[in-house]
Amino acid sequence: MPSDLVPTADAAKAIGVDRRTLQRWVKEGRVKPTLTTAGGHHRWDVEDLKRQLREMKRR
């Protein structure tokens, strides 16, 4: 796993939302994690997540 990927809680903190909010956005298809582990845990590239959020706001 690339070292620059962070778990959901850290990604959520980086963008100023609760981890449950980020998990809900994934479930709703609003954002996609960079990686999903074999155990089903999401890993995020924070810059990519921020890009996805900018695109989400444009819609």
C-alpha positions in Angstrom: 0.0 0.0 0.0 1.4 3.4 -0.9 2.6 5.4 2.2 0.8 8.6 1.2 -2.7 7.0 1.6 -4.5 7.6 4.8 -7.4 5.9 6.6 -11.0 7.3 6.5 -10.7 9.0 9.9 -7.6 11.0 8.9 -9.0 11.8 5.4 -12.2 13.1 7.0 -10.3 15.2 9.5 -8.2 16.7 6.6 -11.4 17.9 4.9 -13.2 19.0 8.1 -16.0 16.4 8.2 -16.8 13.5 10.5 -15.6 10.1 9.4 -19.2 8.9 9.3 -20.0 11.7 6.8 -17.2 10.5 4.5 -18.4 6.9 4.9 -21.9 8.0 3.9 -20.6 9.8 0.9 -18.9 6.6 -0.3 -22.1 4.6 0.2 -24.1 7.2 -1.8 -21.5 7.2 -4.6 -20.5 10.8 -4.1 -16.8 10.1 -3.6 -14.5 7.1 -4.3 -11.7 6.0 -2.1 -8.3 5.6 -3.7 -8.0 2.0 -2.4 -10.2 -0.5 -0.6 -8.3 -3.1 1.4 -9.1 -6.8 1.3 -10.8 -6.3 4.7 -13.0 -3.6 3.2 -11.3 -0.6 4.7 -10.9 2.6 2.6 -7.6 4.4 2.1 -7.5 7.9 0.7 -5.2 10.2 -1.2 -6.3 13.5 0.4 -5.5 15.6 -2.6 -7.6 13.3 -4.8 -10.5 13.5 -2.3 -10.3 17.3 -2.3 -10.5 17.2 -6.1 -13.5 15.0 -6.0 -15.2 17.4 -3.5 -14.5 20.3 -5.8 -16.2 18.4 -8.7 -19.1 17.5 -6.4 -19.7 21.1 -5.6 -19.8 22.1 -9.3 -22.8 19.7 -9.9 
